[in-house]
Amino acid sequence: MKKTAHCGCEGSCPACRIGEVENHKCDSCVIEFCPKCHGIVNDIKSENVMPCKCKKQIIKEEKMEKHSYENPKGVMDGYVRIRLDDLCGHGKCFVGYGGCSSRLPIFDECEIWKIPEILKTIKKVTKKNPMARFFLDTPNFFDSEKRLNETEFQFQELLTILVQQKMGAYFSIQATPRELIRFLKDKKNKISPRFIRKAGIKEIWMGVESANSGLRRKYGKPYFENDELEEVMIKLQKAGIKCCFYLVASSDDTDETIQETVDFVRKTKPAQICPFDVFHYINGEHFVDFETVRANLDKVARFQQVLQALAGEVNPKQNTGGGMV
């Protein structure tokens, strides 16, 4: 039986409407539901819903960032996150995105890295904790479109400065496999695993998603060959850089494609994997209706269990502590 608030609406608590929304607030009034016990969090009485019994715990948790694709547990726990991207000022857009000739930003693609501020934050944290680990947060660290001019890339500038500063810190980044393969295969770019490691990059998270190229194409992933990625990973691992995978289980998967991914992980031996379930990848990157989600729930849950078991086989124990910047 569905619970209803005193205002007469069902609200958006997961106990009332499973999976349709992400928040725990009533759609028609100010009632907030506890995601743990599904009781009312704020001071509103109701004959149908009991008050939350774990309010103090909820308040504490709301101060933390929720784990999501942009904030995955395997990356963030124990790391200080520094957001590299910032909306640009006029005339400071990257050449690869067309510059600011129209004096209008190109949505969130029009970004710059404020390197002095990045260095200041790193020094401030390491002064208090020399063993601190940092997550240099940007969707694709080796973005080839983020150029300072026709030949220099933004990430080259940051890596070069980190090498010169000799901070000795531990940095984790994200990168698309295709861009990583491109820069490490092209000797003209003067980017090598040794240079990356010397800058303090000791961990790289890659959006592999699946070992099946057909599924990656459906997901809109930039094209790359598994053999190319394996070759690059061997070079990175020899340089002392941990290679980590983001993986997904979707309703487009089959037993065969999931097994492909499991076999590829076991063959390439990433240091860690972070699996997700994605319904919005059905027939491309489009969100699907609740009926489609419900119809595929059992299958995706089974595939997710396979990847979770694989994570238990591959992943080390998680770090604790850390923070966000």
C-alpha positions as CSV (number, residue, x, y, z in Angstrom):
1,M,0.0,0.0,0.0
2,K,1.4,3.4,-1.0
3,K,2.0,5.9,1.7
4,T,0.6,9.4,1.3
5,A,1.4,12.7,3.0
6,H,-1.2,14.8,4.8
7,C,-1.4,17.0,1.7
8,G,-2.9,14.1,-0.2
9,C,0.0,13.6,-2.7
10,E,2.2,10.6,-2.9
11,G,5.4,12.6,-2.8
12,S,8.7,11.4,-4.3
13,C,10.0,9.1,-1.6
14,P,11.4,5.9,-3.1
15,A,9.0,3.9,-0.9
16,C,6.2,5.6,-2.7
17,R,7.4,5.9,-6.3
18,I,10.4,3.6,-6.9
19,G,13.1,4.9,-9.2
20,E,11.2,7.7,-10.9
21,V,12.9,10.6,-9.2
22,E,16.2,11.2,-7.4
23,N,15.1,13.5,-4.6
24,H,13.1,12.8,-1.5
25,K,10.8,15.8,-1.5
26,C,7.1,15.8,-2.1
27,D,6.1,17.2,-5.5
28,S,3.2,19.1,-4.2
29,C,4.3,20.4,-0.8
30,V,7.4,21.0,1.4
31,I,7.5,17.5,2.9
32,E,11.0,15.9,2.8
33,F,11.3,12.2,3.2
34,C,14.2,10.3,4.8
35,P,15.9,8.1,2.2
36,K,16.7,5.5,4.9
37,C,13.5,5.0,6.8
38,H,11.1,7.0,4.4
39,G,9.7,9.0,7.3
40,I,9.1,12.7,7.2
41,V,12.4,14.7,7.9
42,N,11.0,18.2,8.4
43,D,8.6,19.2,11.2
44,I,5.3,18.4,9.5
45,K,2.8,16.0,11.1
46,S,1.0,13.4,9.0
47,E,-1.4,10.6,9.9
48,N,-0.1,8.4,7.1
49,V,3.7,8.7,7.4
50,M,5.8,8.4,10.6
51,P,8.4,11.1,11.4
52,C,12.0,10.2,10.5
53,K,13.9,8.5,13.4
54,C,17.4,9.0,12.0
55,K,17.3,12.8,11.3
56,K,20.7,13.5,12.8
57,Q,22.3,11.0,10.6
58,I,20.6,12.4,7.5
59,I,21.7,15.9,8.2
60,K,25.3,14.6,8.5
61,E,25.0,12.8,5.2
62,E,23.5,15.7,3.3
63,K,26.7,17.7,3.8
64,M,28.6,15.0,1.8
65,E,28.4,14.7,-2.0
66,K,26.4,11.8,-3.3
67,H,28.2,9.1,-5.2
68,S,27.3,9.2,-8.9
69,Y,29.0,8.8,-12.3
70,E,30.6,12.2,-11.8
71,N,31.5,11.4,-8.2
72,P,32.2,7.6,-8.1
73,K,33.0,6.0,-4.8
74,G,36.1,4.3,-6.1
75,V,37.7,7.6,-7.2
76,M,36.6,10.1,-4.5
77,D,37.0,8.3,-1.2
78,G,40.2,9.3,0.4
79,Y,41.1,11.9,-2.3
80,V,41.0,15.7,-2.2
81,R,39.2,16.8,-5.4
82,I,40.3,19.8,-7.3
83,R,38.0,20.9,-10.1
84,L,40.3,22.0,-13.0
85,D,37.6,23.5,-15.2
86,D,36.3,27.0,-14.8
87,L,34.1,29.1,-17.1
88,C,36.4,31.2,-19.2
89,G,36.6,35.0,-19.4
90,H,36.4,36.8,-22.7
91,G,39.4,36.0,-25.0
92,K,40.5,33.0,-22.9
93,C,38.7,30.2,-24.7
94,F,40.6,27.3,-26.0
95,V,41.6,27.5,-29.7
96,G,40.1,24.0,-30.3
97,Y,36.7,25.3,-29.3
98,G,36.8,28.2,-31.6
99,G,38.0,30.9,-29.3
100,C,35.8,33.8,-28.1
101,S,35.5,35.6,-31.5
102,S,31.7,36.1,-30.8
103,R,32.4,37.0,-27.2
104,L,29.9,34.4,-26.1
105,P,30.8,31.2,-24.1
106,I,30.2,27.9,-25.8
107,F,28.3,26.4,-22.9
108,D,30.5,24.4,-20.5
109,E,33.1,23.5,-23.2
110,C,34.5,27.0,-22.9
111,E,36.8,26.5,-20.0
112,I,40.3,27.2,-18.7
113,W,42.5,25.8,-16.0
114,K,43.6,28.3,-13.4
115,I,47.0,26.8,-12.8
116,P,48.2,29.2,-10.1
117,E,45.1,28.4,-8.0
118,I,45.5,24.7,-8.6
119,L,49.1,24.8,-7.4
120,K,48.1,27.0,-4.4
121,T,45.6,24.4,-3.3
122,I,48.0,21.5,-3.7
123,K,50.6,23.3,-1.6
124,K,48.1,24.2,1.1
125,V,46.9,20.7,1.5
126,T,50.3,19.0,1.3
127,K,51.7,21.3,3.9
128,K,49.1,19.9,6.4
129,N,49.2,16.4,5.0
130,P,52.2,15.4,2.9
131,M,50.6,12.0,2.1
132,A,47.4,13.6,0.6
133,R,46.1,12.2,-2.6
134,F,44.4,14.5,-5.2
135,F,41.8,13.9,-7.9
136,L,42.3,16.4,-10.7
137,D,38.7,16.6,-11.7
138,T,38.0,17.2,-15.4
139,P,36.0,14.8,-17.7
140,N,38.9,14.2,-20.0
141,F,42.4,15.3,-18.8
142,F,44.0,14.8,-22.3
143,D,41.3,16.7,-24.2
144,S,42.9,17.5,-27.5
145,E,40.5,20.4,-28.1
146,K,41.7,22.3,-25.1
147,R,44.6,24.0,-26.8
148,L,46.5,27.1,-25.7
149,N,47.6,27.6,-29.3
150,E,48.0,25.5,-32.5
151,T,50.6,23.2,-31.0
152,E,50.3,23.3,-27.2
153,F,47.7,21.7,-25.1
154,Q,46.4,22.8,-21.7
155,F,47.3,19.5,-20.0
156,Q,50.9,19.8,-21.3
157,E,51.2,23.1,-19.5
158,L,50.0,21.7,-16.2
159,L,52.1,18.5,-16.5
160,T,55.2,20.5,-17.3
161,I,54.7,22.8,-14.2
162,L,54.0,19.8,-12.0
163,V,57.3,18.3,-13.1
164,Q,59.1,21.6,-12.5
165,Q,57.6,22.1,-9.0
166,K,58.6,18.6,-7.9
167,M,55.7,18.4,-5.4
168,G,55.9,14.6,-5.0
169,A,52.1,14.4,-4.6
170,Y,49.8,11.6,-5.7
171,F,47.4,12.7,-8.5
172,S,44.5,10.8,-10.1
173,I,42.9,11.9,-13.4
174,Q,40.2,10.8,-15.9
175,A,40.8,10.3,-19.6
176,T,39.0,8.9,-22.6
177,P,40.9,5.8,-23.9
178,R,41.0,7.3,-27.5
179,E,42.8,10.5,-26.4
180,L,45.1,8.6,-24.1
181,I,46.0,6.2,-27.0
182,R,46.5,9.1,-29.4
183,F,48.9,11.1,-27.3
184,L,51.0,8.1,-26.2
185,K,51.3,6.7,-29.7
186,D,52.2,10.0,-31.4
187,K,55.9,10.7,-30.5
188,K,55.6,14.2,-31.9
189,N,53.5,15.2,-28.8
190,K,56.5,14.6,-26.5
191,I,54.2,12.9,-24.0
192,S,55.4,9.7,-22.5
193,P,54.2,7.5,-19.5
194,R,57.5,8.4,-17.8
195,F,56.7,12.2,-18.2
196,I,53.2,11.7,-16.9
197,R,54.4,9.7,-13.9
198,K,57.1,12.3,-13.2
199,A,54.4,14.9,-12.9
200,G,52.8,12.9,-10.1
201,I,50.0,11.3,-12.1
202,K,49.9,7.8,-10.5
203,E,46.4,6.8,-11.4
204,I,44.3,7.2,-14.5
205,W,40.6,6.4,-14.7
206,M,39.3,5.5,-18.2
207,G,35.8,5.4,-19.6
208,V,36.1,1.9,-21.1
209,E,32.4,1.1,-20.4
210,S,32.5,-2.2,-22.2
211,A,34.9,-4.4,-24.0
212,N,32.4,-4.8,-26.9
213,S,33.1,-2.1,-29.6
214,G,29.5,-2.3,-30.8
215,L,28.1,-1.4,-27.4
216,R,30.7,1.4,-27.1
217,R,29.4,2.8,-30.4
218,K,25.8,2.7,-29.1
219,Y,27.0,4.5,-25.9
220,G,28.5,7.3,-28.0
221,K,32.1,6.5,-26.9
222,P,35.0,7.8,-29.0
223,Y,36.3,4.8,-31.1
224,F,39.3,2.8,-29.9
225,E,40.5,-0.8,-30.4
226,N,41.0,-3.0,-27.4
227,D,44.4,-4.0,-28.5
228,E,45.5,-0.4,-28.7
229,L,44.3,0.2,-25.2
230,E,46.0,-2.9,-23.9
231,E,49.3,-1.8,-25.5
232,V,49.1,1.7,-23.9
233,M,48.2,0.2,-20.5
234,I,51.3,-2.0,-20.5
235,K,53.4,1.1,-21.0
236,L,51.6,3.0,-18.3
237,Q,51.8,0.1,-15.8
238,K,55.5,-0.2,-16.5
239,A,55.9,3.5,-15.6
240,G,54.2,2.9,-12.3
241,I,50.8,4.4,-13.2
242,K,47.7,2.6,-12.1
243,C,45.1,2.1,-14.9
244,C,41.5,2.0,-13.7
245,F,38.2,1.4,-15.6
246,Y,34.7,2.7,-15.5
247,L,32.4,-0.1,-16.7
248,V,28.6,-0.2,-17.3
249,A,25.9,-2.8,-17.3
250,S,23.0,-1.9,-19.6
251,S,20.0,-3.6,-21.0
252,D,21.8,-3.6,-24.4
253,D,24.2,-6.0,-22.8
254,T,24.0,-9.8,-23.3
255,D,25.6,-12.6,-21.5
256,E,28.2,-12.7,-24.3
257,T,29.1,-9.0,-24.1
258,I,29.4,-9.0,-20.3
259,Q,31.7,-12.0,-20.6
260,E,33.8,-10.1,-23.1
261,T,34.2,-7.3,-20.6
262,V,35.1,-9.7,-17.8
263,D,37.7,-11.4,-20.0
264,F,39.2,-8.1,-21.0
265,V,39.5,-6.9,-17.4
266,R,41.2,-10.1,-16.4
267,K,43.6,-9.9,-19.4
268,T,44.6,-6.2,-18.9
269,K,44.6,-6.3,-15.1
270,P,43.4,-2.7,-14.3
271,A,44.2,-1.6,-10.7
272,Q,40.6,-1.0,-10.0
273,I,37.2,-1.0,-11.7
274,C,34.0,1.0,-11.0
275,P,30.9,-0.5,-12.5
276,F,27.6,1.3,-13.1
277,D,24.1,0.3,-14.3
278,V,22.7,2.5,-17.1
279,F,19.2,2.4,-18.4
280,H,19.5,5.6,-20.4
281,Y,22.0,3.9,-22.8
282,I,19.2,1.8,-24.4
283,N,19.3,2.5,-28.2
284,G,21.8,5.3,-27.6
285,E,22.1,8.0,-25.0
286,H,18.4,8.6,-24.4
287,F,16.5,8.3,-21.2
288,V,13.8,5.6,-21.2
289,D,10.4,5.4,-19.6
290,F,9.7,3.6,-16.3
291,E,8.1,0.7,-18.0
292,T,11.2,-0.1,-20.0
293,V,13.3,0.2,-16.9
294,R,11.1,-2.2,-15.0
295,A,11.0,-4.7,-17.9
296,N,14.8,-4.8,-18.0
297,L,15.5,-4.5,-14.3
298,D,16.2,-8.2,-13.6
299,K,18.6,-8.6,-16.6
300,V,20.6,-5.4,-15.7
301,A,20.7,-6.4,-12.0
302,R,22.1,-9.8,-13.0
303,F,24.8,-8.2,-15.2
304,Q,25.6,-5.7,-12.5
305,Q,26.1,-8.5,-10.0
306,V,28.7,-10.0,-12.4
307,L,30.6,-6.7,-12.6
308,Q,30.3,-6.2,-8.9
309,A,31.8,-9.7,-8.3
310,L,34.5,-8.8,-10.7
311,A,35.2,-5.6,-8.8
312,G,35.5,-7.6,-5.6
313,E,38.1,-9.8,-7.4
314,V,40.1,-6.9,-8.8
315,N,39.8,-3.9,-6.4
316,P,41.9,-3.3,-3.4
317,K,40.4,-2.2,-0.1
318,Q,39.1,1.4,-0.3
319,N,40.9,4.3,1.3
320,T,39.1,6.3,3.9
321,G,39.2,10.0,4.7
322,G,40.0,12.8,2.3
323,G,37.8,15.7,1.2
324,M,36.6,17.9,-1.6
325,V,37.9,21.3,-2.9
